[in-house]
Amino acid sequence: MSNKIFKAALGGATVLFSGLLIWAILSLILMPEVSEFVESTLSEEMLYSIKLSLFTSLISVALVMVLAVSIGYVLARFTFPGHNLLRTIVDLPMAFPELVLGLCLLLLFGHAPFGKWLQSMGVNVVFSKYSIVVAQVFTAAPYAIRVVYGTFRGISPRYEMVARSLGCGLLGSFLRVSVPMAKGGLFAAAVIAFARCMGCFGTVLILAGGTRMYTETLPITLYLNISYGNLAMAMSSGIILIFISLGAIIIFEVLNQEVVL
């Protein structure tokens, strides 16, 4: 009897949460009229934010994957003093609210000696389009690193040892053995990073500013228009972000199944 009650409680909680989540998503998707959605999506402001979001996200994903592959491989393959500390530091931004991460980056690039040195070199990161990429990279990198780290951990190092015994160096075995075997996980990490970059809000808002038609990415468009009371534009940007996230999750799940199989 107790087993049945326990299973019923678990099933009820699962159905309740899933049902409310689906209901909430459908409430947004089905709320605006089709004509309102099309008009808002084709507006100059929305097209600008879509283009800027896609452009900065693609650049950010490329940078994130360079970091993720490098750091993920180091953490998965090498043991050194401070290994666990480095893992904790890399994971730390995932525990931060984005607004806090954005504030940290604002101080680093705006007031700290590093930021002042960049400014003396003519590189002004804060409140510029460069800062969008910086914000997206620091927000998405920890997630990609975790996926890549898990992928390399799942590949036996013996394959690399065999390659080295046949004359491959460390770099050769990495490029010819590890990377091809990890391609599913690497692509999954890139998909997750892209979704995080497209949805990055708090970090971009603090570091780049919410300037209309300048540093206005899709989440900023949602924020600005709901602040102005333009609900149609806000809902349209939210729907676009939902479909992007849904597509990323579907691709991620498909790749995960391929890796498992």
C-alpha positions as CSV (number, residue, x, y, z in Angstrom):
1,M,0.0,0.0,0.0
2,S,2.8,2.4,0.9
3,N,4.5,1.7,-2.4
4,K,1.4,2.6,-4.3
5,I,1.0,5.8,-2.4
6,F,4.7,6.7,-3.0
7,K,4.4,6.0,-6.7
8,A,1.1,7.9,-7.0
9,A,2.7,10.9,-5.2
10,L,5.7,10.9,-7.5
11,G,3.5,10.5,-10.6
12,G,1.2,13.3,-9.4
13,A,4.0,15.7,-8.8
14,T,5.5,14.9,-12.2
15,V,2.2,15.4,-14.0
16,L,1.3,18.6,-12.1
17,F,4.7,20.2,-12.8
18,S,4.8,19.1,-16.4
19,G,1.2,20.2,-17.0
20,L,1.7,23.6,-15.5
21,L,4.9,24.2,-17.4
22,I,3.2,23.2,-20.7
23,W,0.2,25.4,-19.9
24,A,2.5,28.3,-19.2
25,I,4.4,27.9,-22.5
26,L,1.2,27.5,-24.5
27,S,-0.3,30.6,-22.8
28,L,2.5,32.6,-24.3
29,I,2.5,30.9,-27.7
30,L,-1.3,31.0,-28.2
31,M,-1.9,34.5,-26.7
32,P,-1.0,36.9,-29.6
33,E,-3.0,37.0,-32.8
34,V,-1.1,35.6,-35.8
35,S,-1.2,39.0,-37.5
36,E,0.2,40.7,-34.4
37,F,3.0,38.1,-34.2
38,V,3.9,38.5,-37.9
39,E,3.8,42.3,-37.7
40,S,6.0,42.3,-34.6
41,T,8.4,39.8,-36.0
42,L,8.9,41.8,-39.2
43,S,9.3,45.1,-37.5
44,E,12.6,46.9,-37.8
45,E,13.4,46.6,-34.1
46,M,12.7,42.8,-34.0
47,L,14.7,42.1,-37.2
48,Y,17.6,44.1,-35.7
49,S,17.6,42.2,-32.5
50,I,17.3,38.8,-34.2
51,K,20.2,39.6,-36.5
52,L,22.3,40.9,-33.6
53,S,21.5,37.9,-31.4
54,L,22.4,35.4,-34.1
55,F,25.6,37.2,-35.1
56,T,26.9,37.6,-31.6
57,S,25.8,34.1,-30.5
58,L,27.6,32.5,-33.4
59,I,30.8,34.4,-32.6
60,S,30.4,33.6,-28.9
61,V,29.8,29.8,-29.6
62,A,33.0,29.6,-31.6
63,L,34.9,31.2,-28.7
64,V,33.1,29.1,-26.1
65,M,33.9,25.9,-27.9
66,V,37.6,26.8,-28.0
67,L,37.6,27.3,-24.3
68,A,35.4,24.2,-23.6
69,V,37.5,21.8,-25.6
70,S,40.7,23.1,-24.1
71,I,39.6,23.3,-20.5
72,G,37.4,20.2,-20.7
73,Y,40.2,18.1,-22.1
74,V,42.7,19.4,-19.5
75,L,40.3,18.6,-16.6
76,A,39.4,15.2,-18.0
77,R,42.9,14.0,-18.8
78,F,45.4,15.6,-16.5
79,T,45.8,15.6,-12.7
80,F,47.6,18.5,-11.1
81,P,47.6,20.6,-7.9
82,G,44.4,22.7,-7.8
83,H,42.5,20.4,-10.2
84,N,39.4,20.3,-8.0
85,L,39.7,24.1,-7.3
86,L,39.8,24.8,-11.1
87,R,36.7,22.7,-11.7
88,T,34.9,24.6,-9.0
89,I,36.0,28.0,-10.4
90,V,34.8,26.9,-13.9
91,D,31.4,25.8,-12.6
92,L,31.0,28.9,-10.4
93,P,29.2,31.1,-12.9
94,M,26.4,28.5,-13.2
95,A,25.6,29.2,-9.6
96,F,25.6,33.0,-10.0
97,P,22.5,35.0,-11.0
98,E,23.3,36.5,-14.4
99,L,23.0,40.0,-12.9
100,V,25.7,39.2,-10.4
101,L,28.0,37.8,-13.2
102,G,27.3,40.9,-15.3
103,L,28.2,43.1,-12.3
104,C,31.5,41.2,-11.9
105,L,32.4,41.6,-15.5
106,L,31.4,45.3,-15.5
107,L,33.8,45.9,-12.7
108,L,36.5,43.8,-14.4
109,F,36.3,45.5,-17.7
110,G,35.3,49.0,-16.5
111,H,37.1,49.8,-13.2
112,A,39.7,47.1,-12.6
113,P,43.3,47.6,-13.8
114,F,42.6,45.0,-16.6
115,G,39.8,47.1,-17.9
116,K,41.7,50.3,-17.7
117,W,44.6,48.7,-19.5
118,L,42.3,47.6,-22.3
119,Q,40.9,51.2,-22.5
120,S,44.4,52.6,-22.8
121,M,44.9,50.2,-25.8
122,G,41.8,51.6,-27.4
123,V,39.6,48.7,-26.6
124,N,36.4,49.8,-24.8
125,V,34.4,46.7,-23.9
126,V,31.8,48.1,-21.5
127,F,28.4,49.2,-23.1
128,S,29.5,48.2,-26.6
129,K,28.6,45.4,-29.0
130,Y,31.9,43.7,-27.9
131,S,30.5,43.4,-24.4
132,I,27.5,41.3,-25.7
133,V,30.0,38.7,-26.9
134,V,32.0,38.9,-23.7
135,A,28.8,38.5,-21.6
136,Q,27.5,35.5,-23.7
137,V,30.9,33.7,-23.5
138,F,31.2,34.0,-19.7
139,T,27.5,32.9,-19.3
140,A,27.6,29.9,-21.7
141,A,31.2,28.6,-21.3
142,P,30.6,26.8,-18.0
143,Y,27.8,24.8,-19.4
144,A,29.7,23.8,-22.5
145,I,32.8,23.0,-20.5
146,R,30.8,20.6,-18.2
147,V,29.4,18.8,-21.3
148,V,32.8,18.5,-23.0
149,Y,34.4,17.4,-19.7
150,G,31.9,14.6,-19.3
151,T,32.4,13.6,-22.9
152,F,36.2,13.3,-22.7
153,R,35.8,11.5,-19.3
154,G,33.7,8.9,-21.1
155,I,36.4,8.2,-23.6
156,S,39.0,5.7,-22.4
157,P,42.5,7.3,-22.5
158,R,43.8,3.9,-23.8
159,Y,42.8,4.9,-27.3
160,E,45.2,7.8,-27.1
161,M,47.9,5.7,-25.6
162,V,47.6,3.3,-28.5
163,A,47.8,6.2,-31.0
164,R,51.0,7.5,-29.2
165,S,52.5,4.0,-29.3
166,L,52.1,4.1,-33.1
167,G,54.0,7.4,-33.4
168,C,51.3,10.1,-32.7
169,G,52.3,12.9,-30.4
170,L,50.0,14.4,-27.8
171,L,48.5,16.8,-30.2
172,G,48.1,14.2,-33.0
173,S,46.3,11.7,-30.7
174,F,44.1,14.5,-29.5
175,L,43.1,15.6,-33.0
176,R,42.9,12.2,-34.7
177,V,41.5,10.1,-31.8
178,S,39.9,12.1,-29.0
179,V,38.1,14.8,-31.0
180,P,36.5,12.5,-33.6
181,M,35.3,10.2,-30.8
182,A,33.9,13.1,-28.9
183,K,32.2,14.8,-31.9
184,G,28.7,14.0,-30.7
185,G,29.3,15.6,-27.2
186,L,31.1,18.5,-28.8
187,F,28.2,19.3,-31.0
188,A,25.8,18.9,-28.1
189,A,27.9,21.4,-26.1
190,A,27.8,23.8,-29.0
191,V,24.0,23.5,-29.2
192,I,23.6,24.2,-25.5
193,A,26.1,27.1,-25.7
194,F,24.1,28.6,-28.6
195,A,20.9,28.4,-26.7
196,R,22.5,30.0,-23.6
197,C,24.0,32.8,-25.7
198,M,20.7,33.5,-27.4
199,G,18.9,33.6,-24.1
200,C,21.5,35.5,-22.2
201,F,19.8,38.5,-20.5
202,G,21.1,39.6,-17.1
203,T,24.8,39.6,-18.0
204,V,24.2,41.4,-21.3
205,L,21.9,44.0,-19.6
206,I,24.5,44.9,-17.0
207,L,27.7,44.8,-19.2
208,A,26.3,46.0,-22.5
209,G,23.3,48.1,-21.4
210,G,19.8,47.8,-22.7
211,T,20.2,50.3,-25.5
212,R,17.5,50.1,-28.1
213,M,18.7,49.3,-31.7
214,Y,22.3,49.1,-30.5
215,T,22.9,46.4,-27.9
216,E,19.4,45.1,-28.2
217,T,19.4,41.3,-28.3
218,L,16.2,39.3,-28.2
219,P,15.9,39.0,-24.4
220,I,16.6,42.8,-24.2
221,T,13.8,43.4,-26.7
222,L,11.5,41.4,-24.5
223,Y,12.5,43.4,-21.4
224,L,12.4,46.8,-23.1
225,N,9.0,46.3,-24.7
226,I,7.3,44.8,-21.6
227,S,8.7,47.9,-19.8
228,Y,7.1,50.2,-22.4
229,G,3.8,48.3,-22.3
230,N,4.2,46.9,-25.8
231,L,3.0,43.4,-25.0
232,A,2.8,42.2,-28.6
233,M,6.5,42.8,-29.2
234,A,7.4,41.3,-25.9
235,M,5.4,38.2,-26.5
236,S,6.8,37.8,-30.1
237,S,10.4,37.9,-28.9
238,G,9.5,35.4,-26.1
239,I,7.9,33.0,-28.7
240,I,11.0,33.2,-30.9
241,L,13.3,32.5,-27.9
242,I,11.0,29.5,-26.9
243,F,11.3,28.0,-30.4
244,I,15.1,28.5,-30.5
245,S,15.4,26.8,-27.0
246,L,13.0,24.0,-28.0
247,G,15.1,23.3,-31.2
248,A,18.3,23.3,-29.2
249,I,16.9,20.8,-26.6
250,I,15.6,18.5,-29.4
251,I,19.0,18.5,-31.1
252,F,20.7,17.9,-27.7
253,E,18.5,14.9,-26.8
254,V,19.0,13.4,-30.3
255,L,22.8,13.7,-30.0
256,N,22.7,12.3,-26.5
257,Q,20.9,9.2,-27.7
258,E,23.4,8.8,-30.5
259,V,26.3,9.0,-28.0
260,V,24.7,6.5,-25.7
261,L,23.9,4.1,-28.5
